Amino acid sequence: MSADITASDLREAGAVLAAESARFASFGWMRGTSGNLSVVVSRDPLRRAGTASGHDKGELTPQDVVLVDGQGTAVGEGRPSAEAELHARVAALTGAGAVVHVHTVASVAMGHRQPGGIVLRDLEMLKGVGQPAHDVEVTLPVIGNSQDMKVLGDRLAAARDPRMPAVVVAGHGLYVWGADPRQARHHTEVVEWLLELELTRR
């Protein structure tokens, strides 16, 4: 474990991630062992606590967390998610304090239907991601999937719009971020609402 991060710090982060995971799982957004969450616990060097791989996200405990470095590699014990490297890339690119990855039907469906990006305008819910409700057009980026996290990270970096704290990975799911777990949760719920609306419209 990093010298500046104590076991107590990691358990505290784990408790937060377990609570957030249980919330998302209750919505059906993290079925089985799918999805993963992380929170930054140190910036210099970058260290994140992430949900451990292979666990039911509705049943996580504060111990089901892994400390990872800026490349997504475990620091100490535990097996991080296969996507831990992408979480690290998002945190470094955006300055986010927390990253959410969920597998929702709406994100997968809309990623297939609108592979060039999902255009959003004239919706009050856009305020939930810091955008005006009217007279502004915002595109939620859609990127192609890859099992190579470096390739996926490059695609995310090239496509992301600083006005939208999220990207859809086609055929896979949704990545969303925020300054802290609470804001990342709010952003996730707002973006998913927008996706569900667009899905019903089409």
C-alpha positions in Angstrom: 0.0 0.0 0.0 1.2 3.6 -0.7 2.9 5.1 2.3 0.5 8.0 2.4 -2.7 6.0 2.2 -3.7 4.0 5.2 -5.8 0.9 5.5 -8.5 3.1 7.1 -8.4 5.4 4.1 -8.9 2.5 1.8 -11.8 1.1 3.9 -13.5 4.5 3.9 -13.2 4.7 0.1 -14.5 1.1 -0.1 -17.6 1.9 2.0 -18.4 4.8 -0.4 -17.9 2.6 -3.5 -20.0 -0.2 -2.0 -22.9 2.2 -1.3 -22.7 3.7 -4.8 -22.5 0.2 -6.4 -25.5 -1.0 -4.5 -27.5 2.0 -5.7 -26.6 1.5 -9.3 -27.2 -2.3 -9.0 -30.7 -1.6 -7.7 -31.5 0.2 -10.9 -30.3 -2.8 -13.0 -27.3 -0.9 -14.3 -24.7 -3.3 -12.8 -26.1 -6.7 -13.4 -24.2 -9.7 -12.2 -20.5 -8.7 -11.8 -20.7 -6.0 -14.5 -19.6 -2.4 -14.2 -17.0 -0.8 -11.9 -16.4 2.4 -9.9 -13.4 4.2 -8.7 -12.5 7.2 -6.6 -9.2 9.2 -6.4 -7.5 9.0 -3.0 -4.3 10.7 -4.0 -3.2 13.0 -6.9 0.6 13.0 -6.6 1.2 10.2 -7.3 -2.2 9.3 -8.7 -3.8 6.6 -6.6 -7.4 5.4 -6.9 -9.6 3.0 -5.0 -11.6 0.8 -7.4 -14.2 -1.9 -7.0 -12.5 -5.3 -7.1 -13.0 -7.6 -10.1 -15.5 -10.5 -10.1 -17.8 -9.3 -7.3 -21.6 -8.8 -7.4 -21.9 -5.1 -7.4 -25.1 -5.2 -5.3 -23.3 -7.0 -2.5 -19.9 -5.2 -2.1 -18.4 -4.6 1.3 -15.9 -1.9 2.2 -13.2 -4.6 1.8 -14.0 -5.3 -1.8 -11.8 -2.5 -3.1 -8.3 -2.4 -4.7 -5.8 0.4 -4.6 -4.4 1.1 -8.1 -1.8 3.4 -9.6 -1.9 5.8 -12.5 -1.7 2.9 -15.0 -4.5 0.9 -13.4 -2.1 -1.6 -11.8 -2.8 -2.9 -8.3 -0.7 -1.4 -5.5 -0.8 -4.1 -2.9 -3.4 -6.9 -2.7 -6.5 -7.6 -4.8 -7.4 -7.8 -8.4 -8.6 -4.6 -10.0 -11.2 -4.4 -12.8 -9.9 -5.1 -16.3 -10.9 -1.4 -17.0 -8.9 0.1 -14.2 -6.5 1.5 -16.7 -9.3 3.4 -18.4 -10.5 4.8 -15.1 -7.0 6.1 -14.5 -6.9 7.7 -18.0 -10.2 9.4 -17.4 -9.1 10.8 -14.0 -5.8 12.1 -15.6 -7.6 13.6 -18.6 -10.5 15.3 -16.9 -9.3 15.9 -13.3 -12.2 13.8 -12.1 -12.3 12.6 -8.6 -14.6 9.7 -9.3 -15.5 7.5 -12.3 -18.6 5.4 -12.9 -18.9 2.6 -15.5 -22.3 1.0 -15.9 -23.9 -1.3 -18.4 -27.3 0.2 -19.3 -29.7 -0.9 -22.0 -30.2 2.7 -23.1 -26.5 3.4 -23.5 -25.9 0.3 -25.6 -29.0 0.8 -27.7 -28.3 4.5 -28.4 -24.6 3.8 -29.1 -25.7 1.5 -31.9 -28.3 3.9 -33.2 -26.2 7.0 -33.1 -22.6 5.9 -33.6 -21.5 9.5 -34.5 -22.7 10.9 -31.2 -26.0 11.6 -29.5 -27.2 15.2 -30.0 -29.1 16.8 -27.0 -30.8 20.1 -26.9 -33.7 22.0 -25.3 -34.0 19.8 -22.2 -34.1 20.9 -18.6 -32.2 17.9 -17.5 -29.1 19.2 -19.3 -28.7 21.5 -16.3 -27.8 18.4 -14.4 -24.5 18.2 -16.3 -23.8 21.9 -16.1 -25.3 22.9 -19.5 -28.1 25.5 -20.3 -31.5 24.0 -20.9 -32.1 25.9 -24.1 -30.4 27.3 -27.2 -27.3 25.1 -26.8 -26.6 21.8 -28.6 -24.5 19.3 -26.7 -23.3 16.0 -28.1 -22.7 12.9 -25.9 -19.8 11.2 -27.7 -20.0 7.6 -28.8 -16.7 5.6 -29.3 -16.0 2.2 -30.6 -15.3 -0.6 -28.1 -12.0 -2.3 -27.7 -10.5 -4.8 -25.2 -7.3 -2.8 -25.3 -7.6 -0.1 -22.7 -4.9 2.0 -24.3 -6.8 2.0 -27.6 -10.1 2.7 -25.8 -8.5 5.5 -23.8 -7.1 7.1 -27.0 -10.6 7.0 -28.5 -12.1 8.6 -25.4 -9.5 11.3 -25.3 -10.1 12.1 -29.0 -13.9 12.1 -28.7 -14.7 13.6 -25.4 -16.4 17.0 -25.1 -15.5 19.0 -22.0 -19.1 20.1 -21.7 -20.3 16.5 -21.3 -18.9 14.5 -18.4 -19.6 11.2 -20.1 -19.0 8.9 -23.1 -20.9 6.0 -24.5 -18.9 2.9 -25.5 -20.7 1.3 -28.4 -22.0 -2.2 -27.6 -20.6 -1.9 -24.0 -22.0 0.8 -21.8 -21.5 4.2 -20.2 -18.5 6.0 -18.6 -19.3 9.0 -16.5 -17.2 11.1 -14.1 -17.4 13.9 -11.6 -15.5 15.8 -9.0 -16.4 13.3 -6.3 -18.6 10.2 -6.0 -21.8 12.2 -5.3 -21.3 14.3 -8.4 -20.4 11.3 -10.5 -23.6 9.6 -9.4 -25.7 12.6 -10.2 -24.1 12.9 -13.7 -24.7 9.2 -14.3 -28.3 9.4 -13.4 -28.9 12.5 -15.5 -27.0 11.1 -18.6 -28.9 7.8 -18.3 -32.2 9.7 -18.1 -31.3 11.6 -21.3 -30.3 8.4 -23.0 -33.6 6.8 -22.0 -35.5 9.8 -23.4 -33.7 9.6 -26.7 -34.3 5.9 -26.9 -38.1 6.4 -26.4 -38.2 9.2 -29.0 -36.7 6.9 -31.6 
